[in-house]
Amino acid sequence: MLWLFDILSTAIRIYSYALIAYILMSWFPNARETTIGRFLARICEPYLEPFRRFIPPIAMIDFSPIVALLVLQFAGNGLFQLFRWLA
């Protein structure tokens, strides 16, 4: 059972890094039009879209990726607590 937690924990960590990279790409012109940018858009936008629907930009700043990262971290922590409780 521990191996399953390790795999899920690693996947959440890698996805968090992908989200951070995708968010930082918005600071650089044309970075999202590169091959890596398009790949990150394909894997990150489906997750970010629901947050963008409910959290509008405030003063031209999009806070939805921050909330999305926090939710992902809370899910990872909840998963850790669940596995700790089951073990």
N, C-alpha and C positions, 0 to 999 in steps of 0.2 A: 504494500500500500504506500510505503514511503517513496518508492520510485515514481508513482503516479503524481504525488505531490511535487516531487522534484521537477518532473516534466512540465506540469502546469505552472509552477512557479517560474521556471525558466522562460516559458512561452509568454507569460505576463510581463516579465522583465524585458524581453526582446521587443514585444509589442509596444511597451512604454518608450523604449529607445527609438523605435520607428516613429511613434507619434511626436516625440520631441524633435527628431530630425525633420519631419514634415512641417512642423510648426516653425522651426527656425528657417526653413527654406523660403518662407514667405517674406523674410527680411531682405533677400537677395533677388534682384531682377532676373527674370527668366530661369530661375533655378527649378521651378516646378515643371518646366517644359523639357527638362532633360530626361533621359531614360530612367534614372533613379527617381526623379521627381514624379514621373508618371506611375512608376511602380508603387511608390509610397502613397500616392493619391488613390490608387486602386485598393490598397489594403486599409488605409486610414479614413478615407471619406465616408464609407458606410457606417463606421462607428461614430464619427464626429457629426454627421448629419442630424440625428435626433437631438443632440445637444444644441445645435445651431437653430433648430426650429423653436426651441423653448427659451433660449437665452439670447436676447437681442444684443447687438453691439452697443456698448456704452461709450459715447464720445469717440466714435470710430475705432474703438478697441474691442476685439472679439475675445471675450472671456470664456467662451464655451470650450476651447481646448484645455484650459486649466481645469475646469470642472470635469471634463472627460477624463483627464489624467487622475484627478482625485478619486473619481468613481472607480477607475481601474485599480488604483492602489487599495481602496477600501475593499474591493472584491477580492484582491489577492490576500489581504489581511484576514478577511472573513473565511477564505478558503483555508488559510493556515490554522485559524482557530477551529474550524470544522475537523480538519485532519488531526489536530492535537487532541480534540475531544474524542475522536473515534479510536485513537491509538492507545 
